[in-house]
Amino acid sequence: MSRIPLIAGNWKMHKTLSATRTLLAELRLALRDTDGVEVAVAPPFTALAAAAEALRGSAIRIGAQNMHESEEGAFTGEISPVMLTDLGANFVILGHSERRALFGEGDELINRKVRRALISDLEVVLCIGETLEERRANRTDKVLRKQLEAGLETVKPEEIRRITIAYEPVWAIGTSVVASTDEVASAHAFIRKWVTSKLGEEAAGALRILYGGSVSGDNAAGLMALADVDGLLVGGASLKPDKFIPIIEYDGAR
């Protein structure tokens, strides 16, 4: 089954309004033709409206980096899915390792967020991945299975087209260490096989699985050549056009 590649930039806690406008203007100018690949950015909450305005009429999609599991309520400092769609976001990143490790977000909470996002007409990029200790203990498959079972517990086969899985080994995020092609291929194949067993071959065939973890213009083509890699979730390199554009143009066709 043909799956359109997705290259998404997670800006994390970077970029003011003016910096957002400057970066996106450069991306638009450079990416006049994005046929064959889907491009997306996830700015911080404060820059979502500015990003939506800067990308009006563009094929580049806009997402958020997190959200609360409720539609509204007395949750000081949080942001709801309704607020995100109102700002112009059409997808949300959930379960990122930094949310899990630094802010204590567990699998059950992430599942509630996934369910709420789907109800609120947001697509989901669900992040999963193991720590270095877990990999060294040969627990990668066990960790991925647990995160998949919890994160997708209430997802129906027909909803999988609105979900993207991002495999991000925690030990490779922001470390300049990239998982080997064998490690990436094995993890992605495991994810696809698990989804096949739970949601069926059609759902698994439609599912896009991204790799994230110190992605660069130098390794993008090699990663994208792997059978079950359908795109890349890019961190630091997505903050600079001269680093992000070569990743988007990994095959030299654009």
ZAMARGU-4260 file (C-alpha; in steps of 0.2 Angstrom, whole numbers, plus 5000, padded with zeros to 4 digits):
<rodrens>
0) 5000/5000/5000 | 5007/5017/4995 | 5009/5029/5010 | 5014/5047/5007 | 5030/5051/5017
5) 5028/5064/5031 | 5043/5075/5036 | 5038/5084/5052 | 5047/5097/5062 | 5045/5097/5081
10) 5051/5115/5087 | 5050/5111/5105 | 5052/5127/5116 | 5060/5137/5102 | 5055/5152/5091
15) 5047/5169/5095 | 5033/5176/5084 | 5045/5185/5073 | 5057/5170/5072 | 5042/5159/5067
20) 5037/5171/5053 | 5055/5172/5046 | 5058/5153/5047 | 5041/5149/5038 | 5043/5162/5025
25) 5060/5154/5020 | 5052/5137/5020 | 5038/5143/5009 | 5050/5151/4997 | 5061/5135/4996
30) 5047/5122/4995 | 5036/5128/4981 | 5034/5110/4976 | 5031/5097/4989 | 5023/5084/4978
35) 5027/5067/4984 | 5030/5072/5002 | 5020/5079/5016 | 5028/5093/5026 | 5022/5098/5043
40) 5029/5109/5058 | 5024/5109/5076 | 5028/5126/5084 | 5025/5131/5102 | 5008/5136/5107
45) 5012/5154/5107 | 5017/5154/5089 | 5003/5143/5082 | 4992/5157/5076 | 5007/5166/5068
50) 5012/5150/5059 | 4994/5148/5053 | 4994/5165/5045 | 5012/5163/5038 | 5007/5146/5030
55) 4990/5152/5023 | 4988/5144/5006 | 5003/5133/5008 | 5003/5114/5008 | 5014/5114/5024
60) 5003/5108/5039 | 5003/5114/5056 | 5002/5104/5073 | 5004/5106/5091 | 5016/5098/5103
65) 5004/5093/5117 | 4987/5096/5123 | 4976/5092/5138 | 4964/5078/5138 | 4949/5088/5142
70) 4939/5100/5130 | 4939/5113/5143 | 4940/5116/5162 | 4949/5123/5177 | 4966/5117/5172
75) 4978/5132/5174 | 4991/5133/5161 | 4984/5120/5150 | 4977/5121/5132 | 4963/5111/5125
80) 4961/5102/5108 | 4947/5114/5104 | 4959/5129/5107 | 4972/5120/5095 | 4960/5118/5081
85) 4954/5136/5083 | 4972/5142/5081 | 4974/5132/5065 | 4982/5116/5071 | 4976/5100/5062
90) 4987/5087/5071 | 4995/5085/5089 | 5011/5076/5095 | 5007/5065/5110 | 5017/5054/5121
95) 5034/5062/5116 | 5048/5055/5127 | 5051/5072/5135 | 5033/5073/5141 | 5034/5055/5148
100) 5051/5058/5157 | 5051/5076/5162 | 5032/5079/5165 | 5027/5061/5171 | 5014/5058/5157
105) 5010/5039/5158 | 5002/5028/5145 | 4984/5029/5152 | 4985/5048/5151 | 4992/5048/5134
110) 4978/5036/5128 | 4965/5048/5135 | 4973/5062/5125 | 4973/5051/5109 | 4955/5048/5111
115) 4951/5066/5114 | 4961/5072/5100 | 4952/5060/5088 | 4935/5066/5095 | 4941/5084/5092
120) 4945/5081/5073 | 4964/5082/5076 | 4976/5069/5069 | 4989/5062/5081 | 5007/5058/5080
125) 5010/5046/5094 | 5028/5045/5100 | 5035/5029/5107 | 5052/5023/5111 | 5064/5014/5123
130) 5078/5021/5134 | 5096/5016/5132 | 5095/5005/5148 | 5079/4996/5141 | 5088/4993/5124
135) 5103/4986/5133 | 5092/4975/5143 | 5084/4968/5127 | 5067/4975/5132 | 5064/4986/5116
140) 5050/4976/5109 | 5042/4974/5127 | 5042/4993/5129 | 5035/4997/5112 | 5022/4984/5114
145) 5016/4992/5131 | 5016/5009/5124 | 5006/5004/5108 | 4994/4994/5118 | 4990/5008/5130
150) 4991/5022/5117 | 4980/5014/5104 | 4969/5004/5116 | 4953/5013/5111 | 4957/5016/5093
155) 4946/5008/5080 | 4954/5001/5063 | 4945/5014/5053 | 4953/5028/5064 | 4971/5022/5061
160) 4972/5034/5045 | 4971/5048/5057 | 4986/5042/5067 | 5004/5042/5064 | 5017/5032/5075
165) 5034/5040/5078 | 5047/5028/5084 | 5060/5039/5094 | 5073/5029/5104 | 5075/5040/5119
170) 5094/5038/5118 | 5095/5045/5101 | 5085/5061/5104 | 5096/5077/5103 | 5112/5066/5106
175) 5119/5066/5088 | 5117/5047/5090 | 5107/5039/5076 | 5100/5021/5078 | 5108/5009/5066
180) 5098/5004/5050 | 5095/4987/5058 | 5089/4994/5074 | 5077/5006/5065 | 5071/4993/5053
185) 5068/4980/5067 | 5058/4992/5078 | 5047/4998/5063 | 5044/4981/5057 | 5039/4976/5075
190) 5027/4991/5076 | 5019/4986/5059 | 5017/4968/5064 | 5009/4973/5081 | 4996/4984/5072
195) 4992/4970/5060 | 4989/4958/5074 | 4977/4971/5083 | 4969/4981/5070 | 4971/4971/5054
200) 4982/4971/5038 | 4972/4985/5030 | 4975/4997/5045 | 4993/4992/5047 | 4996/4995/5028
205) 4988/5013/5030 | 4998/5017/5045 | 5013/5029/5043 | 5028/5026/5055 | 5041/5039/5057
210) 5058/5039/5064 | 5065/5052/5075 | 5081/5054/5084 | 5096/5066/5078 | 5089/5066/5060
215) 5100/5076/5047 | 5102/5079/5029 | 5116/5066/5029 | 5106/5052/5036 | 5088/5056/5030
220) 5089/5046/5013 | 5096/5031/5021 | 5083/5031/5034 | 5069/5034/5021 | 5075/5019/5011
225) 5070/5007/5024 | 5054/4997/5020 | 5044/5002/5035 | 5050/5020/5037 | 5037/5032/5031
230) 5044/5048/5036 | 5054/5058/5049 | 5051/5067/5065 | 5064/5081/5066 | 5069/5090/5081
235) 5084/5103/5081 | 5087/5102/5062 | 5069/5108/5059 | 5074/5125/5067 | 5085/5131/5053
240) 5080/5130/5034 | 5097/5126/5028 | 5096/5110/5039 | 5078/5106/5037 | 5076/5108/5018
245) 5089/5095/5014 | 5080/5082/5025 | 5063/5086/5016 | 5072/5084/4999 | 5081/5068/5005
250) 5078/5060/4988 | 5083/5075/4977 | 5067/5074/4968 | 5061/5091/4973
</rodrens>
